[in-house]
Amino acid sequence: MTVDDYLAAVPPERAEAMMLIRRMCLEELTGFTETIMYGMPTYTRDGVGEVAFASQKQYISIYLMRTDVRDAHADRLVGHDMGKSCLRLRRPDRLDTDLVRSMLRATAAARGPVC
């Protein structure tokens, strides 16, 4: 399966947001490899998955694996539905592109252990 295949299968009401997330990942995560890992689009650097996204049953998840990036954005994440390492989007039309883009840029700039 490719990322294109994955996106072709997402529900229509999520397609625009999912394609936007992918576009931001491709723009901001230079030097990363786009692949499918664990059944979802994943962006790896040196073979390690650092960012992924998925269409779940009730929401879109953006997995941001770097704790340093999440910690640096803690004040901006207040009020967002967060799991241990994922940002959940129950309303795709409310995607905070500025926040996601900032976290992707920070991920690309960060070095060292992911978790």
N, C-alpha and C positions, 0 to 999 in steps of 0.2 A: 504494500500500500504506500502511496505517496501522499504528501501534504495536499496536493490538488485533489486526490481521491477522497481524502478525509473531508475537506471543505465541501466537496460536491454532495456529500451525504448529510450535512448538518441541516436541521430544520430551517425552512425559509426565513422565519422570523429572527434567526440568529446569524444568517449568512453574512449580512453587511458588517456586523460587529466583528465576526470572526475574521473576515478578510481584512478589516482595518487593523486588527491586532497583528495579523501576519505581516501586513505591510510595515507597521511600526517596528516589528522585530527585525525584518530584513533591512530596514533603513538604519536602525540604531545598533544592532548587534554585528557590526563589521568584524570579520575574523572568526565568526561562529559558523558552524555547519548546521543547516536545517535538515532534520531527519524525522522519522517516526520512531519514538521509543515509548514503551508501555502503552501502545495504542493511541498516542496523541502526538501532535506536532511538537517537536522539542528542538531547542537550540543548544548545541554543545560547543565547548571550547576544550581542546586537548582531550577529547573523548568523554568529558564530564558534562552532563545535562545541567544547565544553569537556569533556563527559562523554558516553560512549556505552556500550552493552553489546551483546553478541552471543552467540548460541549457535553455537559452532564445532564442528568434527567431534568433538573429544575433550574439550572443556571449555567453560565459560562465560568470556567475557572481559569485564572492566569496563575501559574505556578512560578514563583520568584524564589529560587532556592538559596540565594545569598542572604544570610542573616544580617550581615553588615549593611546591605542595601535596605532591607526592611527596617532595621533599627534607625537608619539615617532618615527614613521617610515616616517614622512613627507618628509625628504630629499631623502629617497629611493623610494618614490612614485612619484617623479617628472618624468614626461614623460610617466607615466602609465595612462590609461583611468580610472578615478575614478568618482564615483557618490558620493552621500552623505555618504553612508556607504558601497559601493560596489566597488570592483576591477573588471573591465570588461576585458575579454580576447576575443578579436575578432579573434586572431590567437592562437588556443590551443597549437600549436607547439612552441610558444614563452612563455610558462608558466615559470615565474621566481620562480623556486622552492625554492631557497635560501630566497627570500623575503617572500614568503608565509609561509614557515616553521618558519622563524623568527617571523612573526606576530602571528602565531599559538602558538609558545612557549610563547610569551609575553602575549597572551590572557590567557593561562593556569596559568601563574604566577601572573596575576593581580587579585586584589580583589576589592570589593566595587561595587558601581552602574555601570551599563553597559553603559548607555548613559549620 
